Amino acid sequence: MVMSCDNVQGNGTLARRVITDFARLRDPGLGEWIDSTVAFPNSMVDRITPVTTEADRTTLAGEFGVEDAWPVVCEPYTQWVLEDSFTSGRPAFEAASVQMVSDVLPTS
């Protein structure tokens, strides 16, 4: 299984194409095997990262003793949506609050 953890639309589809095309250059049979055997589910992740503030820099320095001119902070909200498209079983992603769906694309 190859899973992307980003917000590129069709990330699993893109990963499948890039990896299998590369594998076919090395060995056509390997590329075909990957294409027919390995799961590349599409996913969507959401983690809000607002602009860094002076308060963020002050908190980081005060709590952790780290001086960083541009720390990346995030809000507590997270969402991970994953296509339930696997070739031979899968871990219980739901136990980690992953939303399993048949298609990650929004419906119109």
N, C-alpha and C positions, 0 to 999 in steps of 0.2 A: 504494500500500500504506500502511495506517495500522497501526502496531504500538504497543501499550501495553507499558510496562515497569513493571509493578506486580504486586501479588498479589490484585487484585480478580478473583474468579471470574467467568468469562465476559466478561473485559475487552474482547475484540475484538467480541463480540456487542453489548455495551453501547455501545461507540464507534460501531459501524455504525448502531445505532438512533438515537443522539443526532445524529450528523452527517447522516444521511439525512433525519431528521425536520426538522432545521433547514434543510437545503438545499431540501426540498420547500416550506417556507414562502416561500422566496425565488423558487423556480422549480420546479414539480412535475417537469418534465423533468430538471432537474439532479439532483434527489433520486433519481429512477429510474435515471439514468445511474450515479451513484455506487453505488447499491445493486447494480446488475448488473455493474459494471466494476471497482470497487475492492476489493482484498482487505483483510480485517480479521481476521487470524489471532488466536486466543486465545493467551495466553502465561502463563508462570509464572516468576517470578524469585525467587531465594533468595540473600540476602546477610546473614549473621548480624551484627548490631550489638549487642554486649553493653553493659551499663550502663557509663557513663564512670567511671573511677577517678582517684584522685589521681595515680597513676603515669602515666596517659594525659596529664593536664595537664602534668606535669613533663617527660615526653618531648617533647611538642609545644613547650614553651617552650625546652627545651635544644637540640633538633635544628633547630628552625625559627625560634626567637625570637618565637613567637606566644603571647601570653597569651590564653587562651580559657577561660572558666569552665565551659563544657560542650561540649567538642569531641566530635564523633561519630566513633568509631573502628569498625573492623570486623575480623572475623577473615578470614583469607585464603581461606576457602571461598566459592565462588560456584557458582550453578547457574542456567541459563537454559533453559527448555523452551518450544518454540514449535511451534504447529500447522503442519504442512506443508500449508497451504491458501492457495494463491496463484493469481491469475488469469492471469498471463503471465510465468512464470519467476520466479526469485528469486536473490539472491546466495548464495554458498556459505557459509551461516551455520555449517556444521559446522567450517569452518576456524577459527572463533573459539570452538570448543568448545560451540556451541549444540546441544542435543538436539532433533532434529526428530522430531515424533511425529504420529500421526493425530488424537489427542485429548489435550488437556492434563489433563483431569479424571482423578483417580485411579480405578483400577478397584477395585471392592469385592470 
